[in-house]
Amino acid sequence: MTLLLTLDDGSIQRKLAEAVDLARTAVLADAGAEQVGAHVGVDREDAVSASHLFEATVSGYRGWRWSVTVALAGEEEPITVSEVVLIPGPEARVAPAWVPWDRRVQAGDLGVGDIFPVEKDDPRLAPAYLQSDDPAVEEVAKEAGLGRVHVLSRHGRLDAAARWHSGEFGPRSDMARSAPDVCGSCGFFVPLAGSLSAAFGACTNDISPADGHVVDVEYGCGAHSEIEVEVTSSVPVAELVYDDSLIDFEPMPEAPAAPEAAEPEAAEAEPAEATVVDESEAPVVEAPETAEVQPEVEPEAVAVDSADEAQVEAESASEH
């Protein structure tokens, strides 16, 4: 195919932009009238081609467009249709941008038997000894025990610290917020070596949920070594307990029968209602100190005594 390399005064692009009916006929033949909407614009592809865009009314493809590419090989040549495709529009829902597989792997994805190679220029690692251009020198340095081939770089330490601090065993977890104290003051806390020792360590308490894990110094749980709990009964018990749930009833003992005695009629009569006297207003009368109480004498006893005295006087007179 011979491309048009001459300068264009705009006539070719005008002809391509005016070929709306040709583009619609092509998309209707490919998709059908029920799936094609209004014409929404033209995109220039190159000097001899352009794409007409139509709204797509396809179910499940909201915001997508039909793209019909038309071309013109020369001013004397007819306009032809190159392709008809369905493309996403500005408001279409599409899949996220493709990410390489080594960037999609997340923490915890590595399983038994899986191998994840480390990049040669991984920013998390740094050489553990002075590099040399001579492989023999590097091999001798490794055999001499000058260190590992790579160690954590500053970027790697900061990346790990940020991940651990915001993770399950960090200070913002639910367990840490409800703990009575932090790991930094716990006897089961073993600090890490190096620059991470100030902020992280390992838990060695088999009761703790963080046993064997790297924990933040501000993390905490209920198994802290310095916790003291007063063990008492869950039911409060007083010194003296009264069982009042049941009441015992005992019969009242019967009083001995009193002998019947004649009582004066005045005793049988009900006493008159007592008059209430206000003691604050009643006059106070003092009784004399020499007052003597005269014993009461029954009338029959007085009469008997008088008869006895008269009989004694008569007997005395007869003797004389």
BAGU-46034 format. One record per residue (C-alpha): residue number from 1; residue in three letters; x, y, z. Coordinates in nm, 4 decimals, padded with zeros to 6 digits. Each point is the difference from the previous one (the first is absolute). Layout:
// BAGU-46034
+-----+--------+----------+----------+----------+
: num : residu :        u :        v :        w :
+-----+--------+----------+----------+----------+
: NUM :    ala :        X :        Y :        Z :
...
+-----+--------+----------+----------+----------+
This chain:
// BAGU-46034
+-----+--------+----------+----------+----------+
: num : residu :        u :        v :        w :
+-----+--------+----------+----------+----------+
:   1 :    met :  00.0000 :  00.0000 :  00.0000 :
:   2 :    thr :  00.1330 :  00.3393 : -00.0955 :
:   3 :    leu : -00.0404 :  00.2631 :  00.2668 :
:   4 :    leu : -00.0838 :  00.3556 : -00.0863 :
:   5 :    leu :  00.3148 :  00.1957 :  00.0927 :
:   6 :    thr : -00.0825 :  00.3262 : -00.1728 :
:   7 :    leu : -00.1126 :  00.3060 :  00.1891 :
:   8 :    asp : -00.3747 :  00.0090 :  00.0634 :
:   9 :    asp : -00.1923 :  00.3240 : -00.0163 :
:  10 :    gly : -00.2745 : -00.1471 :  00.2199 :
:  11 :    ser : -00.2261 : -00.1323 : -00.2704 :
:  12 :    ile :  00.0693 : -00.3643 :  00.0849 :
:  13 :    gln : -00.0849 :  00.0471 :  00.3691 :
:  14 :    arg : -00.3163 :  00.1913 : -00.0942 :
:  15 :    lys : -00.1146 : -00.2853 : -00.2220 :
:  16 :    leu :  00.0730 : -00.2532 :  00.2745 :
:  17 :    ala : -00.1907 :  00.2091 :  00.2568 :
:  18 :    glu : -00.2997 :  00.0252 : -00.2302 :
:  19 :    ala : -00.0237 : -00.3769 : -00.0465 :
:  20 :    val : -00.2454 : -00.0403 :  00.2922 :
:  21 :    asp : -00.2624 : -00.1861 : -00.1989 :
:  22 :    leu :  00.2570 : -00.2455 : -00.1333 :
:  23 :    ala :  00.1256 : -00.0691 :  00.3541 :
:  24 :    arg : -00.3537 : -00.0433 :  00.1366 :
:  25 :    thr : -00.0915 : -00.2425 : -00.2782 :
:  26 :    ala :  00.3079 : -00.2061 :  00.0878 :
:  27 :    val : -00.0735 : -00.0147 :  00.3736 :
:  28 :    leu : -00.3684 : -00.0775 : -00.0555 :
:  29 :    ala :  00.0966 : -00.2916 : -00.2185 :
:  30 :    asp :  00.2377 : -00.1262 :  00.2683 :
:  31 :    ala : -00.1964 :  00.0625 :  00.3256 :
:  32 :    gly : -00.3632 :  00.0679 : -00.0921 :
:  33 :    ala : -00.2169 :  00.3067 :  00.0393 :
:  34 :    glu : -00.1006 : -00.0779 :  00.3627 :
:  35 :    gln :  00.3634 :  00.0251 :  00.1198 :
:  36 :    val :  00.1093 :  00.3197 : -00.1778 :
:  37 :    gly : -00.0700 :  00.3490 :  00.1321 :
:  38 :    ala :  00.0747 :  00.3555 : -00.1119 :
:  39 :    his :  00.3171 :  00.1174 : -00.1662 :
:  40 :    val :  00.2261 :  00.1608 :  00.2625 :
:  41 :    gly :  00.3148 :  00.1075 : -00.1870 :
:  42 :    val :  00.2939 : -00.0706 : -00.2277 :
:  43 :    asp :  00.3603 : -00.0802 :  00.0983 :
:  44 :    arg :  00.2870 :  00.0528 : -00.2440 :
:  45 :    glu :  00.2193 : -00.3088 : -00.0298 :
:  46 :    asp :  00.2597 :  00.1132 : -00.2568 :
:  47 :    ala :  00.0186 :  00.1927 : -00.3262 :
:  48 :    val : -00.2324 : -00.2326 : -00.1900 :
:  49 :    ser : -00.2258 : -00.1536 :  00.2675 :
:  50 :    ala : -00.2453 :  00.1021 :  00.2724 :
:  51 :    ser : -00.2369 : -00.1742 :  00.2421 :
:  52 :    his : -00.3692 :  00.0837 :  00.0434 :
:  53 :    leu : -00.1426 : -00.0600 :  00.3477 :
:  54 :    phe : -00.3586 : -00.1074 :  00.0758 :
:  55 :    glu : -00.1653 : -00.0609 :  00.3364 :
:  56 :    ala : -00.0306 : -00.3689 :  00.0849 :
:  57 :    thr : -00.3309 : -00.1174 :  00.1444 :
:  58 :    val :  00.1287 : -00.3480 :  00.0729 :
:  59 :    ser : -00.1168 : -00.1544 :  00.3276 :
:  60 :    gly :  00.2825 : -00.0052 :  00.2548 :
:  61 :    tyr :  00.2157 :  00.2514 : -00.1898 :
:  62 :    arg : -00.1125 :  00.3307 :  00.1430 :
:  63 :    gly :  00.2241 :  00.2839 : -00.1169 :
:  64 :    trp :  00.1524 : -00.1965 : -00.2891 :
:  65 :    arg :  00.0075 :  00.1139 : -00.3655 :
:  66 :    trp :  00.0035 : -00.1485 : -00.3478 :
:  67 :    ser :  00.3101 :  00.1084 : -00.1935 :
:  68 :    val : -00.0117 : -00.0183 : -00.3812 :
:  69 :    thr :  00.3333 :  00.0733 : -00.1686 :
:  70 :    val : -00.0219 :  00.1329 : -00.3565 :
:  71 :    ala :  00.2896 :  00.0657 : -00.2392 :
:  72 :    leu :  00.0643 :  00.1848 : -00.3246 :
:  73 :    ala :  00.2967 : -00.1126 : -00.2126 :
:  74 :    gly : -00.0183 :  00.2967 : -00.2355 :
:  75 :    glu : -00.2156 :  00.2923 : -00.1008 :
:  76 :    glu : -00.1341 : -00.1941 : -00.2945 :
:  77 :    glu : -00.0481 : -00.3210 :  00.1993 :
:  78 :    pro : -00.3227 : -00.0910 :  00.1852 :
:  79 :    ile : -00.0180 : -00.0038 :  00.3821 :
:  80 :    thr :  00.0226 : -00.3494 :  00.1420 :
:  81 :    val : -00.0753 : -00.1532 :  00.3420 :
:  82 :    ser :  00.3018 : -00.1496 :  00.1756 :
:  83 :    glu : -00.1509 : -00.1414 :  00.3228 :
:  84 :    val : -00.2944 :  00.0161 :  00.2412 :
:  85 :    val :  00.0811 : -00.0492 :  00.3698 :
:  86 :    leu : -00.1538 :  00.0637 :  00.3415 :
:  87 :    ile :  00.2226 :  00.2208 :  00.2182 :
:  88 :    pro : -00.0461 :  00.1487 :  00.3508 :
:  89 :    gly : -00.0991 :  00.3632 :  00.0310 :
:  90 :    pro :  00.1074 :  00.2517 :  00.2654 :
:  91 :    glu : -00.2674 : -00.1203 :  00.2459 :
:  92 :    ala :  00.0241 : -00.3721 : -00.0750 :
:  93 :    arg :  00.0755 : -00.2495 :  00.2749 :
:  94 :    val :  00.3145 : -00.1866 : -00.0955 :
:  95 :    ala :  00.2464 : -00.2327 :  00.1676 :
:  96 :    pro :  00.2912 :  00.1574 :  00.1911 :
:  97 :    ala :  00.3298 :  00.0530 : -00.1740 :
:  98 :    trp :  00.2055 : -00.3134 : -00.0462 :
:  99 :    val :  00.2598 : -00.0582 :  00.2694 :
: 100 :    pro :  00.2910 : -00.2456 : -00.0426 :
: 101 :    trp : -00.0334 : -00.3196 :  00.2007 :
: 102 :    asp :  00.2943 :  00.0795 :  00.2273 :
: 103 :    arg : -00.1770 :  00.3227 :  00.1014 :
: 104 :    arg : -00.3319 : -00.1713 :  00.0663 :
: 105 :    val :  00.1374 : -00.2394 :  00.2633 :
: 106 :    gln : -00.1044 :  00.1078 :  00.3479 :
: 107 :    ala :  00.1107 : -00.0990 :  00.3484 :
: 108 :    gly : -00.1245 : -00.3484 :  00.0813 :
: 109 :    asp : -00.0357 : -00.1140 : -00.3638 :
: 110 :    leu :  00.3161 : -00.2128 :  00.0109 :
: 111 :    gly : -00.0940 : -00.3621 :  00.0697 :
: 112 :    val :  00.1829 : -00.3240 :  00.0613 :
: 113 :    gly :  00.2381 : -00.0740 : -00.2859 :
: 114 :    asp : -00.0443 :  00.3427 : -00.1655 :
: 115 :    ile :  00.3118 :  00.1900 : -00.1108 :
: 116 :    phe :  00.0091 :  00.3764 : -00.0243 :
: 117 :    pro :  00.3278 :  00.1290 : -00.1469 :
: 118 :    val :  00.1306 :  00.3369 :  00.1189 :
: 119 :    glu :  00.0874 :  00.2654 : -00.2532 :
: 120 :    lys :  00.3646 :  00.0778 : -00.0433 :
: 121 :    asp : -00.0543 :  00.3701 :  00.0684 :
: 122 :    asp : -00.2575 : -00.0458 :  00.2778 :
: 123 :    pro :  00.0017 :  00.3303 :  00.1968 :
: 124 :    arg : -00.0665 : -00.1883 :  00.3245 :
: 125 :    leu :  00.3443 : -00.1637 : -00.0087 :
: 126 :    ala :  00.3529 :  00.1355 :  00.0110 :
: 127 :    pro :  00.3378 : -00.1753 : -00.0352 :
: 128 :    ala :  00.1353 : -00.1316 :  00.3273 :
: 129 :    tyr :  00.3655 :  00.0727 : -00.0816 :
: 130 :    leu :  00.2043 :  00.2152 : -00.2340 :
: 131 :    gln : -00.0623 : -00.1098 : -00.3543 :
: 132 :    ser :  00.2910 : -00.0672 : -00.2327 :
: 133 :    asp :  00.0390 : -00.0483 : -00.3688 :
: 134 :    asp :  00.1980 : -00.3174 :  00.0645 :
: 135 :    pro : -00.2244 : -00.3019 :  00.0747 :
: 136 :    ala :  00.2902 : -00.1661 :  00.1781 :
: 137 :    val :  00.0190 :  00.2855 :  00.2508 :
: 138 :    glu : -00.3731 : -00.0234 :  00.0711 :
: 139 :    glu :  00.0223 : -00.3755 :  00.0487 :
: 140 :    val :  00.2874 :  00.0356 :  00.2447 :
: 141 :    ala : -00.1887 :  00.2680 :  00.1916 :
: 142 :    lys : -00.3002 : -00.2287 :  00.0309 :
: 143 :    glu :  00.2123 : -00.2952 :  00.1152 :
: 144 :    ala :  00.1741 :  00.2216 :  00.2545 :
: 145 :    gly : -00.3328 :  00.0650 :  00.1657 :
: 146 :    leu : -00.0204 :  00.3699 : -00.0719 :
: 147 :    gly : -00.3743 : -00.0224 : -00.0204 :
: 148 :    arg : -00.2915 : -00.1129 : -00.2113 :
: 149 :    val : -00.0251 :  00.0863 : -00.3629 :
: 150 :    his : -00.2868 :  00.2438 :  00.0650 :
: 151 :    val : -00.1531 :  00.1715 :  00.3016 :
: 152 :    leu : -00.3019 :  00.2231 :  00.0486 :
: 153 :    ser :  00.0358 :  00.3466 : -00.1395 :
: 154 :    arg : -00.1495 :  00.3091 :  00.1644 :
: 155 :    his : -00.2925 : -00.0211 : -00.2420 :
: 156 :    gly : -00.0549 : -00.3637 :  00.0936 :
: 157 :    arg :  00.0056 :  00.0730 :  00.3737 :
: 158 :    leu : -00.2459 :  00.2883 : -00.0308 :
: 159 :    asp : -00.2303 : -00.2083 : -00.2198 :
: 160 :    ala : -00.0031 : -00.2869 :  00.2513 :
: 161 :    ala : -00.0478 :  00.2350 :  00.2961 :
: 162 :    ala : -00.3008 :  00.1694 : -00.1619 :
: 163 :    arg : -00.1581 : -00.3362 : -00.0821 :
: 164 :    trp :  00.0516 : -00.1438 :  00.3501 :
: 165 :    his : -00.1130 :  00.3180 :  00.1742 :
: 166 :    ser : -00.3333 :  00.0034 : -00.1841 :
: 167 :    gly : -00.0511 : -00.3770 :  00.0071 :
: 168 :    glu : -00.1709 : -00.2460 :  00.2318 :
: 169 :    phe :  00.2639 :  00.0369 :  00.2724 :
: 170 :    gly :  00.0244 :  00.3779 : -00.0114 :
: 171 :    pro : -00.1259 :  00.2574 :  00.2501 :
: 172 :    arg : -00.3238 :  00.0675 : -00.1905 :
: 173 :    ser : -00.1319 : -00.3572 :  00.0082 :
: 174 :    asp : -00.3043 : -00.0896 :  00.2106 :
: 175 :    met :  00.2089 : -00.2147 :  00.2347 :
: 176 :    ala :  00.2487 :  00.2808 :  00.0677 :
: 177 :    arg : -00.2703 :  00.2589 :  00.0703 :
: 178 :    ser : -00.1572 : -00.2213 :  00.2674 :
: 179 :    ala :  00.3268 : -00.1201 :  00.1594 :
: 180 :    pro :  00.0955 :  00.1150 :  00.3523 :
: 181 :    asp :  00.3637 :  00.0687 : -00.0991 :
: 182 :    val :  00.2395 : -00.0025 : -00.2998 :
: 183 :    cys :  00.2571 : -00.2548 : -00.1159 :
: 184 :    gly :  00.2911 :  00.2365 :  00.0636 :
: 185 :    ser : -00.0335 : -00.0622 :  00.3757 :
: 186 :    cys : -00.0780 : -00.3735 : -00.0236 :
: 187 :    gly :  00.2507 : -00.2656 :  00.1084 :
: 188 :    phe : -00.0923 : -00.2216 : -00.2954 :
: 189 :    phe :  00.1075 :  00.2691 : -00.2520 :
: 190 :    val :  00.3336 : -00.0641 : -00.1806 :
: 191 :    pro :  00.1208 :  00.3082 : -00.1959 :
: 192 :    leu :  00.1255 : -00.0351 : -00.3555 :
: 193 :    ala :  00.3613 :  00.0750 : -00.0861 :
: 194 :    gly :  00.1218 :  00.3090 : -00.1811 :
: 195 :    ser : -00.1910 :  00.3199 : -00.0619 :
: 196 :    leu : -00.3376 : -00.1775 :  00.0279 :
: 197 :    ser :  00.0607 : -00.0898 :  00.3651 :
: 198 :    ala : -00.1470 :  00.3279 :  00.1227 :
: 199 :    ala : -00.3407 : -00.0704 : -00.1493 :
: 200 :    phe : -00.0427 : -00.3748 : -00.0507 :
: 201 :    gly :  00.0661 : -00.3352 :  00.1615 :
: 202 :    ala : -00.1228 : -00.3565 :  00.0197 :
: 203 :    cys : -00.2591 : -00.1386 :  00.2438 :
: 204 :    thr :  00.0967 : -00.3193 :  00.1884 :
: 205 :    asn : -00.3148 : -00.0522 :  00.2089 :
: 206 :    asp : -00.1800 : -00.3148 : -00.1136 :
: 207 :    ile : -00.3267 :  00.1325 :  00.1472 :
: 208 :    ser :  00.0113 :  00.3189 : -00.2048 :
: 209 :    pro : -00.1575 :  00.0096 : -00.3494 :
: 210 :    ala :  00.3251 :  00.1626 : -00.1229 :
: 211 :    asp :  00.2254 : -00.2861 :  00.1099 :
: 212 :    gly :  00.2823 : -00.0385 : -00.2536 :
: 213 :    his : -00.0943 :  00.3167 : -00.1893 :
: 214 :    val :  00.1678 :  00.3367 : -00.0379 :
: 215 :    val : -00.1918 :  00.2494 :  00.2159 :
: 216 :    asp :  00.0132 :  00.3747 :  00.0419 :
: 217 :    val :  00.1254 :  00.1287 :  00.3343 :
: 218 :    glu : -00.3375 :  00.1730 :  00.0401 :
: 219 :    tyr : -00.1963 : -00.3176 : -00.0679 :
: 220 :    gly : -00.1476 : -00.1778 :  00.2996 :
: 221 :    cys : -00.2226 : -00.2863 :  00.1089 :
: 222 :    gly : -00.1520 : -00.1447 :  00.3146 :
: 223 :    ala :  00.2983 : -00.2311 :  00.0643 :
: 224 :    his :  00.2378 :  00.2764 :  00.1135 :
: 225 :    ser :  00.2640 : -00.1216 :  00.2449 :
: 226 :    glu : -00.0663 :  00.2744 :  00.2585 :
: 227 :    ile : -00.3753 : -00.0401 :  00.0301 :
: 228 :    glu : -00.1225 : -00.0883 :  00.3476 :
: 229 :    val : -00.3603 : -00.1050 :  00.0455 :
: 230 :    glu : -00.1612 : -00.0484 :  00.3407 :
: 231 :    val : -00.1729 : -00.3363 : -00.0117 :
: 232 :    thr : -00.3290 :  00.0160 :  00.1891 :
: 233 :    ser : -00.3306 : -00.1737 : -00.0156 :
: 234 :    ser : -00.2259 :  00.1211 : -00.2746 :
: 235 :    val : -00.2898 : -00.0025 :  00.2504 :
: 236 :    pro :  00.0370 :  00.2545 :  00.2850 :
: 237 :    val : -00.0315 : -00.1738 :  00.3401 :
: 238 :    ala : -00.0646 :  00.1912 :  00.3238 :
: 239 :    glu :  00.1341 : -00.1046 :  00.3389 :
: 240 :    leu : -00.3495 : -00.0910 :  00.1263 :
: 241 :    val : -00.2585 : -00.1325 : -00.2395 :
: 242 :    tyr : -00.3715 : -00.0175 :  00.0787 :
: 243 :    asp : -00.2003 : -00.2522 : -00.1944 :
: 244 :    asp : -00.3295 :  00.1819 : -00.0338 :
: 245 :    ser : -00.1227 : -00.1912 : -00.2990 :
: 246 :    leu : -00.2143 : -00.2241 :  00.2275 :
: 247 :    ile : -00.1893 :  00.0959 :  00.3208 :
: 248 :    asp : -00.0551 : -00.2525 :  00.2811 :
: 249 :    phe : -00.3228 :  00.0278 :  00.1970 :
: 250 :    glu : -00.0378 : -00.1329 :  00.3638 :
: 251 :    pro : -00.3310 : -00.0097 :  00.1967 :
: 252 :    met : -00.0287 :  00.2403 :  00.2922 :
: 253 :    pro : -00.0087 : -00.1796 :  00.3427 :
: 254 :    glu : -00.3414 :  00.0027 :  00.1730 :
: 255 :    ala : -00.0306 :  00.2133 :  00.3183 :
: 256 :    pro : -00.1194 : -00.1777 :  00.3238 :
: 257 :    ala : -00.3706 :  00.0435 :  00.0781 :
: 258 :    ala : -00.0657 :  00.2635 :  00.2726 :
: 259 :    pro : -00.2440 : -00.0845 :  00.2903 :
: 260 :    glu : -00.3420 :  00.1463 : -00.0326 :
: 261 :    ala : -00.0624 :  00.2794 :  00.2509 :
: 262 :    ala : -00.2898 :  00.2217 :  00.0582 :
: 263 :    glu :  00.0744 :  00.3439 : -00.1209 :
: 264 :    pro : -00.1997 :  00.3058 :  00.0872 :
: 265 :    glu : -00.2400 :  00.1248 : -00.2513 :
: 266 :    ala :  00.2078 :  00.3085 : -00.0352 :
: 267 :    ala :  00.2879 : -00.2117 : -00.1302 :
: 268 :    glu : -00.2248 : -00.1605 : -00.2615 :
: 269 :    ala : -00.1173 :  00.3323 : -00.1262 :
: 270 :    glu :  00.2010 :  00.1437 : -00.2781 :
: 271 :    pro :  00.2035 :  00.2950 :  00.1080 :
: 272 :    ala : -00.1108 :  00.3316 : -00.1238 :
: 273 :    glu :  00.1948 :  00.1648 : -00.2688 :
: 274 :    ala :  00.2974 :  00.1756 :  00.1487 :
: 275 :    thr :  00.0152 :  00.3673 : -00.0429 :
: 276 :    val :  00.3171 :  00.1154 : -00.1650 :
: 277 :    val :  00.1576 :  00.2793 :  00.1956 :
: 278 :    asp :  00.2749 :  00.2116 : -00.1396 :
: 279 :    glu :  00.2707 : -00.0254 :  00.2687 :
: 280 :    ser :  00.1610 :  00.3183 : -00.1215 :
: 281 :    glu : -00.3152 :  00.2026 :  00.0925 :
: 282 :    ala : -00.1203 : -00.1912 :  00.3128 :
: 283 :    pro :  00.1101 :  00.1470 :  00.3407 :
: 284 :    val :  00.2549 : -00.1993 :  00.1910 :
: 285 :    val : -00.1007 : -00.0888 :  00.3623 :
: 286 :    glu :  00.2692 : -00.1138 :  00.2385 :
: 287 :    ala : -00.0992 : -00.2661 :  00.2540 :
: 288 :    pro :  00.1026 :  00.0631 :  00.3669 :
: 289 :    glu :  00.2980 : -00.1970 :  00.1163 :
: 290 :    thr : -00.1761 : -00.1132 :  00.3321 :
: 291 :    ala : -00.3066 : -00.1353 : -00.1668 :
: 292 :    glu : -00.0851 : -00.3497 :  00.1247 :
: 293 :    val : -00.2027 : -00.2494 : -00.1865 :
: 294 :    gln : -00.2879 : -00.1405 :  00.2094 :
: 295 :    pro : -00.0683 : -00.3675 : -00.0501 :
: 296 :    glu : -00.3340 : -00.0921 : -00.1341 :
: 297 :    val : -00.2300 : -00.1799 :  00.2534 :
: 298 :    glu : -00.2794 : -00.2249 : -00.1060 :
: 299 :    pro : -00.3439 :  00.0899 :  00.1627 :
: 300 :    glu : -00.0649 : -00.3577 :  00.1198 :
: 301 :    ala :  00.3354 : -00.0100 :  00.1817 :
: 302 :    val : -00.0868 :  00.3200 :  00.1943 :
: 303 :    ala : -00.3344 : -00.1402 :  00.1130 :
: 304 :    val :  00.1544 : -00.3258 :  00.1259 :
: 305 :    asp :  00.2592 :  00.1836 :  00.2068 :
: 306 :    ser : -00.2705 :  00.2140 :  00.1686 :
: 307 :    ala : -00.2070 : -00.3071 :  00.0965 :
: 308 :    asp :  00.3008 : -00.1730 :  00.1516 :
: 309 :    glu :  00.0812 :  00.3016 :  00.2102 :
: 310 :    ala : -00.3613 :  00.0224 :  00.1331 :
: 311 :    gln : -00.0020 : -00.3681 :  00.1022 :
: 312 :    val :  00.3290 :  00.0357 :  00.1854 :
: 313 :    glu : -00.1342 :  00.3014 :  00.1965 :
: 314 :    ala : -00.3197 : -00.1963 :  00.0983 :
: 315 :    glu :  00.1952 : -00.2949 :  00.1341 :
: 316 :    ser :  00.2194 :  00.2277 :  00.2103 :
: 317 :    ala : -00.3076 :  00.1693 :  00.1616 :
: 318 :    ser : -00.1610 : -00.3302 :  00.0968 :
: 319 :    glu :  00.3096 : -00.1166 :  00.1782 :
: 320 :    his : -00.0006 :  00.3068 :  00.2163 :
+-----+--------+----------+----------+----------+
